[in-house]
Amino acid sequence: FFQAEDGIRDKLVTGVQTCALPISALRGKALALRALLLPSQALAIEAAHPGTLTEAEVARLEVDRLAIELRLVARTPYPGAGGRERAAATLTRLDAALQNVTEPTAQLALRFDRIVALNDMGRPDAAVEEFESLPQNVAKPTYVRIAVSDAYRSLHRPSDSLVALSPALPAPAGDVDLNLALIYTYVDLEEFRSAFELADRLTRVLPFVNSVAGSAVVKGNHERLRAELAAGAVYAYGDQLESAQARFERLLLQAPGNPDLRYELANVYRWRGWIDRSLAEYRQVLTVAPDLLPARIGYTYAQIEARDYRRANAAVEQLEHVYRRQPAVERLVRDWEVHNLGEVEIVAQDASSTGAALGSNSYGVDATWHSRPQAYRWRALVHSHEGYALFPEGEARRQRLGAGVEYRAPRVTASGELSAARSGGEAGVRGDFSLRISDHWLLSALADFNGNEVPLRGYRAGVETDAAGVTATYSRDESLAVSAAVRGLRFTDGNGARSLFADEIGRAHV
């Protein structure tokens, strides 16, 4: 199709340059060029043969030329601030055209194109402002409503997105763009059942291939693929990850070289907690489509989750440099900035009991501060522990302060801490280690000498304790993980304890 279209364009442009044709033929050729999104060539015919087109048609072609230039600038990456500068310059020309174009239809079309262009350029607030300034009695084309719906969703206003789409509803079964806008609006409204039903209906009505009766030529239907991709993504957003995975894997059997399908499958693997599988899929995508921006962003998130922080930092810097105005890149940059901040974790508990073994009233607070990452992998930590319980013989209080360091690398995390009572003495040392063997298996170990494991009643009597243990965790997916652990305790009063336990963490899907 595209080769045939290119051939038609070449012939039409050549005809403009070489043929002397009647005005009627020139007019038909100019209108055909406009239909093929070649307004500059159509205007060239009018410039060479004045009167071929009407004043309104010339004005509309000028609008079309500006609109195409805006789309090109908005969707082309430029290094540094080049993209913003080009977009601003083109938008200035469009605004000037609004002042000069007096033909009402062309002026309104120019405003419509400005709304779409502003949204394409990553300025949803300006697109919404332009849309809301249009007269209420003006009929807005569906393509404008789709663009402003996307802008509203970018501004986290899904209810307004639905209102903007409502005059164009119900969406015709074959209108993919309108249906997709409505589907994603339902997702943002968390009306997942409506989103699922509409996505499934859209895939059912679109054929897998395009063909003409009596022709032996059969071509794949790109609109069906768009609908399938959207349906899988919607199921993933709706927390039906298993269904989304099955859909994408089935489609990949039919189109194994499609980077969009493989990218969506990589996302699902990552959301299911399978970091290694997702990284492998992202790499395959970027091998054949290195400039596919969503895949680059997803790959960077996977690198962060795999704790490959050095490569993730380089990727974030490059994406910010080239695609700074893209909302998804802005979110990635913000998330990376948050990752590089210090962190405070507080765990508190409070209890009351009618028995005396644990104390009639008790509480505990553990607060841990982590510094900003240093050299990507290291963080200093300070840990404060406060424990209190009231017994018949009196109260018990444990106050300890520790400091140490944490190391985070791909597959391995470790931390060490030295601690002591705030009043002096009772020195202790603690070490944690974990190894991510695969997407499913995690092995961790703990050693804590003179730590906080001893119950407060024993601590009040001067008993101290050492603890050590090993834990193995199997994570099937995001909905099920099973852990088995063995732990031993040794008390300074000669007592000890050994324990073996298993734990299951499950999450049901609705």
C-alpha positions in Angstrom: 0.0 0.0 0.0 2.7 2.5 1.0 4.7 1.7 -2.1 1.7 2.3 -4.3 0.9 5.5 -2.4 4.5 6.7 -2.9 4.2 5.9 -6.6 1.0 8.0 -6.9 2.6 10.9 -5.1 5.7 10.8 -7.4 3.5 10.7 -10.5 1.3 13.6 -9.2 4.3 15.7 -8.3 6.0 15.0 -11.6 2.8 15.9 -13.4 2.7 19.2 -11.7 6.2 20.0 -12.8 6.1 18.8 -16.4 2.5 18.7 -17.8 0.5 21.5 -19.2 -3.1 20.6 -18.3 -6.5 22.2 -18.4 -7.6 24.1 -15.3 -10.1 21.3 -14.4 -7.4 18.7 -14.5 -5.0 20.9 -12.5 -7.7 21.4 -9.9 -8.3 17.7 -9.6 -4.6 17.1 -9.3 -4.3 19.8 -6.6 -7.2 18.3 -4.6 -5.6 14.8 -5.0 -2.3 16.1 -3.6 -4.2 17.6 -0.6 -5.9 14.2 0.0 -2.4 12.6 0.0 -1.2 15.1 2.7 0.9 17.1 0.2 -0.4 20.6 0.7 2.9 22.3 -0.3 2.7 20.6 -3.8 -1.0 21.5 -4.1 -0.2 25.2 -3.3 2.6 25.0 -5.9 0.0 24.3 -8.6 -2.0 27.3 -7.4 1.1 29.5 -7.5 1.9 28.4 -11.1 -1.7 28.6 -12.2 -3.6 31.3 -10.2 -7.3 30.6 -10.0 -7.1 26.9 -10.0 -8.3 26.8 -6.4 -10.8 28.9 -4.5 -9.7 31.3 -1.8 -11.1 29.0 0.9 -9.3 26.0 -0.5 -6.0 28.0 -0.6 -6.5 29.1 3.0 -7.3 25.5 4.1 -4.1 24.2 2.3 -2.1 26.8 4.2 -3.6 25.5 7.4 -2.8 21.9 6.4 0.8 22.8 5.6 1.2 24.3 9.1 -0.6 21.4 10.8 1.7 18.8 9.1 4.8 20.8 10.1 3.5 20.9 13.7 3.0 17.1 13.8 6.4 16.6 12.3 8.1 18.8 14.9 6.1 17.4 17.8 6.9 13.7 17.0 10.5 14.1 16.0 13.2 13.9 18.7 15.8 16.6 18.7 18.9 16.8 20.8 18.9 19.3 23.7 16.4 22.1 23.5 16.2 21.8 19.7 12.7 20.2 19.7 11.3 22.8 22.0 12.7 25.7 20.0 11.4 24.3 16.7 8.0 23.6 18.2 7.8 27.1 19.7 8.7 28.7 16.3 6.2 26.6 14.4 3.5 27.3 16.9 4.2 31.1 16.6 3.7 30.8 12.9 0.4 29.0 13.4 -0.7 31.8 15.8 0.2 34.4 13.2 -1.8 32.5 10.6 -4.8 32.6 13.0 -4.6 36.4 12.8 -4.3 36.5 9.0 -6.7 33.7 7.9 -10.1 35.4 7.7 -12.1 32.6 6.0 -14.2 31.2 8.9 -14.0 27.5 8.0 -10.2 27.7 7.6 -9.8 29.6 10.8 -11.8 27.1 12.8 -9.9 24.2 11.2 -6.7 26.0 12.2 -7.9 26.1 15.8 -8.8 22.4 15.7 -5.3 21.6 14.4 -3.8 23.7 17.1 -5.5 21.7 19.8 -4.2 18.4 18.3 -0.7 19.8 17.8 -0.5 21.1 21.4 -1.4 17.7 22.7 1.1 16.0 20.4 3.8 18.4 21.6 3.2 17.4 25.3 1.3 20.5 26.3 -2.1 19.0 27.4 -2.9 22.0 29.6 -2.7 24.3 26.6 -4.7 21.9 24.4 -7.5 21.8 27.0 -7.5 25.6 27.4 -7.8 26.0 23.6 -10.6 23.4 23.4 -12.6 25.0 26.3 -12.3 28.4 24.7 -14.2 27.2 21.5 -17.8 28.4 21.3 -20.2 25.9 22.7 -22.3 25.8 19.5 -19.4 24.8 17.3 -19.5 21.2 16.3 -16.1 19.6 17.2 -14.8 16.9 14.9 -14.2 13.5 16.4 -10.4 13.7 15.9 -10.3 16.9 18.0 -12.4 15.2 20.7 -10.0 12.3 20.7 -7.0 14.6 21.1 -8.5 16.6 23.9 -9.6 13.4 25.6 -6.0 12.3 25.7 -5.0 15.7 27.1 -7.6 15.5 29.9 -6.3 12.0 30.8 -2.7 13.4 30.9 -3.9 16.0 33.4 -5.6 13.2 35.5 -9.1 14.4 34.6 -10.7 11.2 33.2 -14.3 12.4 34.0 -13.7 15.4 31.7 -12.2 13.1 29.1 -15.5 11.1 29.1 -17.5 14.3 28.8 -15.4 15.4 25.8 -16.0 12.1 24.0 -19.7 11.8 24.8 -21.1 13.7 21.8 -19.2 11.3 19.5 -20.7 8.2 21.2 -21.7 5.5 20.7 -18.5 4.8 18.9 -18.9 3.1 15.6 -17.6 -0.4 15.7 -14.8 0.2 13.2 -13.6 3.6 14.6 -10.5 2.3 16.3 -9.2 5.7 17.5 -12.5 6.7 19.1 -12.9 3.3 20.7 -9.4 3.3 22.1 -9.8 6.8 23.6 -13.0 5.6 25.3 -11.3 2.4 26.5 -8.4 4.2 28.1 -10.8 6.7 29.7 -12.6 3.8 31.3 -9.3 2.5 32.6 -8.4 5.9 34.1 -11.9 5.9 35.7 -11.2 2.4 37.0 -14.3 1.1 35.3 -12.3 -2.0 34.2 -15.3 -4.1 33.4 -16.5 -1.6 30.8 -12.9 -1.3 29.4 -12.6 -5.1 29.1 -16.0 -5.5 27.4 -15.3 -2.7 24.9 -11.7 -3.9 24.2 -13.0 -7.4 23.5 -15.8 -6.2 21.3 -13.4 -4.1 19.3 -11.1 -7.1 18.6 -14.1 -9.2 17.6 -15.4 -6.8 14.9 -12.0 -6.1 13.2 -10.8 -8.8 10.8 -7.2 -10.2 11.0 -6.6 -9.3 7.3 -7.7 -6.8 4.7 -8.7 -8.1 1.3 -10.9 -7.1 -1.6 -13.5 -9.4 -3.1 -12.1 -11.0 -6.2 -8.5 -10.0 -5.4 -5.7 -12.4 -4.5 -3.9 -9.8 -2.5 -4.3 -10.2 1.3 -2.7 -7.9 3.8 -2.6 -7.8 7.5 -5.0 -5.5 9.3 -2.9 -3.0 11.3 -6.0 -1.7 13.1 -6.8 -5.2 14.4 -3.2 -5.4 15.8 -3.7 -2.0 17.5 -6.9 -3.2 19.1 -5.2 -6.5 20.3 -2.4 -4.5 21.8 -4.8 -2.2 23.5 -6.9 -5.1 24.8 -3.9 -6.8 26.3 -2.7 -3.6 27.9 -6.1 -2.9 29.4 -6.2 -6.4 31.0 -2.7 -5.7 32.4 -3.8 -2.3 33.8 -6.8 -4.0 35.3 -4.6 -6.4 37.2 -5.4 -9.4 35.0 -1.8 -10.0 34.2 -2.2 -13.7 33.5 -4.8 -13.0 30.8 -2.7 -10.2 29.3 0.4 -12.5 29.2 -1.6 -15.2 27.4 -2.9 -12.8 24.8 0.5 -11.3 24.0 2.2 -14.7 23.9 -0.5 -16.0 21.5 -0.1 -13.0 19.2 3.7 -13.3 19.2 3.4 -16.9 17.8 1.7 -15.2 14.8 4.0 -12.2 14.6 7.3 -13.0 16.4 9.1 -10.0 14.9 6.6 -7.4 16.1 8.4 -5.1 18.5 5.2 -3.5 19.9 3.9 -7.0 21.0 7.2 -8.0 22.5 7.4 -4.7 24.4 3.9 -5.1 25.9 4.9 -8.7 26.9 8.1 -7.4 28.5 5.9 -5.0 30.6 3.7 -7.8 31.8 6.7 -9.9 32.8 8.1 -7.0 34.8 4.8 -6.4 36.5 4.6 -10.1 37.4 8.0 -9.8 39.2 10.0 -11.6 36.5 12.9 -9.2 36.1 15.2 -11.5 34.1 12.5 -12.4 31.6 11.5 -8.8 31.2 15.0 -7.7 30.6 15.5 -10.3 27.9 12.3 -9.2 26.1 13.2 -5.5 26.3 16.7 -6.3 24.8 15.1 -8.2 21.9 12.8 -5.2 21.2 15.6 -2.7 21.3 17.7 -4.8 19.0 15.3 -4.4 16.2 13.7 -1.1 17.2 16.3 0.9 19.2 14.3 4.1 19.0 11.0 2.7 20.4 10.6 5.1 23.3 8.2 3.1 25.5 10.5 0.1 25.3 13.5 2.2 26.3 11.5 3.6 29.3 10.3 0.1 30.3 13.9 -1.3 30.0 15.2 1.5 32.2 12.6 0.7 34.9 13.5 -3.0 34.7 17.2 -2.0 35.2 16.3 -0.1 38.3 14.3 -3.0 39.6 17.3 -5.3 38.9 19.5 -2.8 40.8 21.6 -2.1 37.8 21.8 1.5 38.9 24.8 2.7 36.9 23.3 1.7 33.5 19.9 3.0 34.6 21.4 6.4 35.4 23.0 6.6 32.0 19.7 5.6 30.3 17.7 8.2 32.3 20.2 11.0 31.4 20.0 10.1 27.7 16.3 9.9 27.6 15.9 13.2 29.5 18.3 14.9 27.0 16.5 13.8 23.9 12.8 13.4 25.0 12.5 15.9 27.8 9.0 17.0 27.0 7.5 13.5 26.8 5.3 12.9 29.9 6.5 9.3 30.3 10.1 10.5 30.3 9.2 13.2 32.9 7.7 10.6 35.1 10.8 8.4 34.8 13.1 11.3 35.7 11.0 12.1 38.7 11.0 8.4 39.9 14.8 8.3 39.4 15.2 11.5 41.4 13.1 10.0 44.2 15.2 6.8 44.1 18.3 8.9 44.7 16.9 10.7 47.8 17.5 9.6 51.4 14.9 7.3 52.9 13.3 6.9 56.4 11.5 3.7 57.4 9.5 3.6 60.6 7.9 0.4 62.0 5.8 0.8 65.1 3.6 -1.5 67.2 1.4 -1.1 70.3 -0.2 -3.9 72.4 -2.1 -4.5 75.6 -2.6 -7.8 77.4 -4.4 -9.2 80.4 -1.5 -11.6 81.0 1.9 -10.7 82.5 4.2 -12.7 80.2 4.5 -9.9 77.6 3.5 -7.0 79.7 0.1 -5.4 80.3 1.1 -2.5 78.1 3.9 -2.5 75.5 5.0 -0.8 72.4 8.0 -0.8 70.0 9.4 1.6 67.4 12.1 0.9 64.9 13.2 3.8 62.8 15.9 3.4 60.1 17.4 6.2 58.0 19.2 5.5 54.8 21.4 8.1 53.1 21.4 9.1 49.4 23.1 6.4 47.3 26.8 6.7 46.9 28.6 5.3 43.9 25.2 3.8 42.9 25.4 0.9 45.3 26.2 2.1 48.8 24.0 3.7 51.5 24.8 4.6 55.1 22.2 3.8 57.6 21.3 4.8 61.2 18.9 2.6 63.2 17.1 3.6 66.3 15.2 1.0 68.4 12.8 1.7 71.3 11.0 -1.0 73.2 8.8 -0.7 76.3 6.7 -3.1 78.4 5.0 -2.9 81.8 5.2 -6.0 84.1 3.9 -6.6 87.7 7.5 -6.3 89.0 8.0 -3.0 87.1 8.6 -1.6 83.7 11.3 -2.6 81.1 12.7 -0.3 78.5 15.2 -1.0 75.7 16.8 1.9 73.8 19.5 1.1 71.3 21.2 3.0 68.5 23.0 1.5 65.5 24.9 2.6 62.4 26.1 0.8 59.4 26.2 0.5 55.7 24.0 -1.2 53.0 25.3 -2.6 49.6 22.9 -3.1 46.7 24.0 -4.7 43.5 22.3 -6.8 40.8 21.2 -10.0 42.5 22.9 -9.3 45.8 22.1 -7.0 48.7 23.9 -7.0 52.0 24.0 -4.7 55.1 26.0 -4.5 58.3 25.2 -2.6 61.5 27.0 -2.0 64.8 24.7 -1.1 67.7 24.8 -0.3 71.4 22.5 0.8 74.2 22.1 4.5 74.2 23.3 4.7 77.8 26.5 2.8 76.8 27.6 -0.8 76.7 25.7 -3.8 75.3 27.5 -3.6 71.9 25.9 -5.7 69.2 26.5 -6.5 65.5 24.0 -7.5 62.8 24.4 -8.6 59.2 21.9 -9.3 56.5 22.5 -10.9 53.1 20.2 -11.8 50.2 20.8 -13.4 46.8 18.3 -13.3 44.0 19.0 -16.6 42.2 16.3 -16.2 39.5 13.0 -14.7 38.9 11.5 -17.3 41.2 14.0 -18.0 43.9 15.5 -15.7 46.6 17.9 -16.9 49.4 18.5 -14.7 52.5 20.5 -15.1 55.7 20.7 -13.2 59.0 23.2 -13.1 61.9 22.4 -10.9 64.9 24.7 -10.9 67.9 23.4 -9.2 71.1 20.5 -7.9 69.2 16.9 -7.0 69.9 15.4 -10.6 69.7 15.3 -11.2 73.5 11.9 -10.5 75.1 11.8 -7.4 77.3 11.1 -9.5 80.4 14.4 -11.3 79.9 16.2 -8.1 78.9 15.0 -6.6 82.2 16.8 -9.4 84.0 20.0 -8.9 82.0 19.6 -11.7 79.5 21.1 -11.2 76.0 20.6 -13.2 72.9 22.3 -14.1 69.6 20.2 -15.1 66.5 21.0 -16.6 63.1 18.8 -17.9 60.3 18.3 -18.7 56.6 15.2 -18.2 54.5 14.4 -19.5 51.0 11.5 -17.9 49.1 9.8 -19.1 46.0 7.7 -16.5 44.1 5.6 -18.1 41.5 4.3 -14.7 40.2 2.9 -11.5 41.6 0.0 -13.4 43.3 1.8 -16.2 45.2 5.1 -16.5 47.2 6.1 -19.2 49.7 8.9 -18.9 52.2 10.6 -21.5 54.4 13.0 -20.6 57.1 15.1 -22.0 59.9 16.2 -19.9 62.8 18.1 -20.4 66.0 18.3 -18.3 69.2 20.9 -18.6 72.0 20.3 -16.8 75.3 23.1 -15.9 77.8 21.1 -17.6 80.6 21.8 -21.0 78.9 18.4 -21.3 77.2 18.0 -21.5 73.4 15.4 -22.1 70.7 15.3 -23.5 67.2 12.4 -22.8 64.9 11.3 -24.0 61.4 8.5 -22.2 59.8 6.8 -21.6 56.4 4.8 -18.7 55.2 2.6 -18.1 52.2 1.7 -14.8 50.7 -1.2 -15.0 48.2 -3.4 -12.5 46.5 -6.6 -13.5 44.9 -7.6 -12.0 41.5 -11.1 -10.8 41.0 
